[in-house]
Amino acid sequence: MNIDHEVNLLVQEIHRLGSKNADGQTSVKFGVLFSDDKCANIFEALVGTLRAAKKRKVISFQGELLLQGVHDNVDIVLLQE
């Protein structure tokens, strides 16, 4: 599996589902991303892709790990447009 390719796909999906926040950055709630049908078909391990993107400083979010239900309202912010 090509992690860079998965991270690029994630950036595209954040642009598709997200909106600009007060700082002018694109952000999306984890619950929106997780429950989207297209994302479910693209990403086998969405949480793993999110962690890889965070490690590469492409996105940011609070905490280390996001779980469905518990973290649905956590903002995932795109750091690189």
Secondary structure per residue as TSV (DSSP state, phi and psi in degrees):
chain	resnum	aa	ss	phi	psi
A	1	M	-	360.0	134.4
A	2	N	-	-92.7	106.9
A	3	I	H	-63.8	-41.3
A	4	D	H	-60.5	-39.8
A	5	H	H	-64.0	-43.7
A	6	E	H	-62.3	-41.7
A	7	V	H	-64.4	-40.3
A	8	N	H	-62.6	-41.3
A	9	L	H	-62.7	-39.8
A	10	L	H	-61.4	-43.3
A	11	V	H	-59.3	-43.1
A	12	Q	H	-62.0	-41.7
A	13	E	H	-70.3	-34.9
A	14	I	H	-65.4	-39.6
A	15	H	H	-63.0	-40.6
A	16	R	H	-68.2	-42.5
A	17	L	H	-96.7	-20.2
A	18	G	-	-89.1	-177.8
A	19	S	E	-145.5	164.9
A	20	K	E	-73.8	135.8
A	21	N	-	-92.7	-173.4
A	22	A	T	-62.0	-27.2
A	23	D	T	-87.1	0.7
A	24	G	S	83.7	7.7
A	25	Q	-	-94.6	150.2
A	26	T	E	-81.4	131.6
A	27	S	E	-140.1	157.1
A	28	V	E	-145.9	147.1
A	29	K	E	-74.3	143.1
A	30	F	H	-57.3	-40.2
A	31	G	H	-62.1	-37.2
A	32	V	H	-65.6	-46.0
A	33	L	H	-64.0	-45.0
A	34	F	H	-68.0	-36.4
A	35	S	H	-90.4	-3.8
A	36	D	-	-71.5	130.2
A	37	D	H	-62.2	-42.2
A	38	K	H	-63.1	-42.8
A	39	C	H	-63.7	-38.9
A	40	A	H	-62.0	-34.5
A	41	N	H	-77.8	-29.4
A	42	I	H	-80.8	-47.5
A	43	F	-	-103.6	118.3
A	44	E	S	-71.1	-37.7
A	45	A	-	-132.6	79.7
A	46	L	H	-57.3	-43.5
A	47	V	H	-62.3	-40.4
A	48	G	H	-65.2	-39.8
A	49	T	H	-65.9	-39.4
A	50	L	H	-62.3	-42.9
A	51	R	H	-64.7	-40.7
A	52	A	H	-64.2	-41.5
A	53	A	H	-66.7	-36.9
A	54	K	H	-67.3	-41.2
A	55	K	H	-62.3	-33.7
A	56	R	T	-85.6	3.0
A	57	K	T	60.5	36.8
A	58	V	S	-91.4	-33.8
A	59	I	E	-132.2	168.3
A	60	S	E	-140.2	150.4
A	61	F	-	-159.1	158.2
A	62	Q	S	-70.3	136.1
A	63	G	S	89.0	-179.6
A	64	E	S	-99.1	-36.4
A	65	L	-	-134.9	135.6
A	66	L	-	-108.4	133.4
A	67	L	-	-120.5	140.9
A	68	Q	T	-60.5	140.8
A	69	G	T	88.4	-62.0
A	70	V	T	-66.3	-40.6
A	71	H	T	-114.3	24.8
A	72	D	T	-59.2	-28.8
A	73	N	T	-96.2	9.3
A	74	V	-	-77.5	131.2
A	75	D	E	-79.9	133.0
A	76	I	E	-105.3	117.2
A	77	V	E	-107.6	129.7
A	78	L	E	-81.0	120.1
A	79	L	S	-88.9	-24.8
A	80	Q	-	-120.4	117.4
A	81	E	-	-80.7	360.0
